[in-house]
Amino acid sequence: MRYKLFLTLFMNHVLGIRLYPKIISKKIARPLLLDIQNDSCLMCLETFSDKIPSEIHHIDHNSKNNVFDNYVALCCNCHASIHRYNKSLPIDRYKKLFNDTYLY
């Protein structure tokens, strides 16, 4: 498994070839997202640690939509604020991060 993950990250980041499948589980998407987001929350930019855990959020709030582009890594506080207080994601930051990382 680690070899596949390493190969995927290498192909994506070094060669610019998108290898991940369109539909992907959160468990497989998590390390890719954390690498893309530099181990930090997309909203508050806090670095993830033991005290600030990462959570994977569905952008469209549809738990059945398991497309990689629908995932984002957030800290637990920002994730809760989205669901409880209808805070919005910084879509411009999301687009910049993912457009700089992958070739579509």
Secondary structure, 3 states (H helix, E strand, C coil): CHHHHHHHHHHHHCCCCCCCCCECCHHHHHHHHHHHCCCECCCCCCECCCCCCEEEEECCCCCCCCEHHHEEEEEHHHHHHHHHHCCCCCHHHHHHHHHHHCCC
